[in-house]
Amino acid sequence: MTLIQRNNILLVIIGMLLTILTFLLIAPYLLYIAGEIESSSQAYKKLLTPNYIFGLLLIFYSAITLIFLRFFFYKTNSIEIIFFMLFLTSLIFEASRPMIIILNEFNFSFTYVMFLSRVAYFSKICGVFALFAAALASSDIGISRSKTSMLIIAVLSLMFASAIPLSSDMFSNGYNKPGFFNYYLFTLIFIKFLTVLIFVINYFQKRNKEYLFLALGIMLIITGKEITFYMTSFEFFLAGMVLLVAGTVLFSKKIHEIYKWD
């Protein structure tokens, strides 16, 4: 993937994120226009639940971070940054969870809710694999073909998300842990552990302390994303967002320092 291709694709993704964000912001008013709710104020009061707002904030974080990375890494063809951008792009599917609330208001078939629940878990799994690929790219193992790796990540994420057993509880599927699929949970935890471990191994191999900061940054990102995914309370979600932002800043800064990009 050339720099021009990556930057053009990134612009399209940013545009999609901003479009989805705009749609979700005006969705309560659209419900009012459609006659589903008596007044626009009632629509916003009913629809803008904490979980809905949490979804908006995650998409906003993704869009702003991608804009930041495109501006500061415009001439950088680093594989690590490409996979980190893939992680951020995966958050576009987080929009499926606020959509679950909208579908509920329109009394759509439960089939659509189940589908969007799987889309949300596709996002979660894809993000984990993307960060793991970024760690591999920074090691001596390396990843030379980003397009092929992205395709593999997408296919694996789709397979995992399709295999997750979902319950009949709409909000349990969209916001909480899916059933009792322990193998799924342990597998993701193991991949996250390997991701951090690879950066630590890089430190010992290359004798560069910046890799320890990369390990810390990835750990913050993984922890923050895990906390925000389950959206249990405002305080819990806010703590997750703080970790996400801190990890993103640290990871981006240290990647820049390692490769001395201008």
Stockholm file with secondary structure:
# STOCKHOLM 1.0

chainA/1-262         MTLIQRNNILLVIIGMLLTILTFLLIAPYLLYIAGEIESSSQAYKKLLTPNYIFGLLLIFYSAITLIFLRFFFYKTNSIEIIFFMLFLTSLIFEASRPMIIILNEFNFSFTYVMFLSRVAYFSKICGVFALFAAALASSDIGISRSKTSMLIIAVLSLMFASAIPLSSDMFSNGYNKPGFFNYYLFTLIFIKFLTVLIFVINYFQKRNKEYLFLALGIMLIITGKEITFYMTSFEFFLAGMVLLVAGTVLFSKKIHEIYKWD
#=GR chainA/1-262 SS CCHHHHHHHHHHHHHHHHHHHHHHHHHHHHHHHTTSSSCHHHHHHHHCCHHHHHHHHHHHHHHHHHHHHHHHTTTCCCHHHHHHHHHHHHGGGGGHHHHHHHHHHTTCCHHHHHHHHHHHHHHHHHHHHHHHHHHHHHSSSCCCCHHHHHHHHHHHHHHHHHHCCCCSCHHHHHHSCCTTCHHHHHHHHHHHHHHHHHHHHHHHHHTCTHHHHHHHHHHHHHHHHHHHHHCCCHHHHHHHHHHHHHHHHHHHHHHHHHHTCC
#=GC SS_cons         CCHHHHHHHHHHHHHHHHHHHHHHHHHHHHHHHTTSSSCHHHHHHHHCCHHHHHHHHHHHHHHHHHHHHHHHTTTCCCHHHHHHHHHHHHGGGGGHHHHHHHHHHTTCCHHHHHHHHHHHHHHHHHHHHHHHHHHHHHSSSCCCCHHHHHHHHHHHHHHHHHHCCCCSCHHHHHHSCCTTCHHHHHHHHHHHHHHHHHHHHHHHHHTCTHHHHHHHHHHHHHHHHHHHHHCCCHHHHHHHHHHHHHHHHHHHHHHHHHHTCC
//
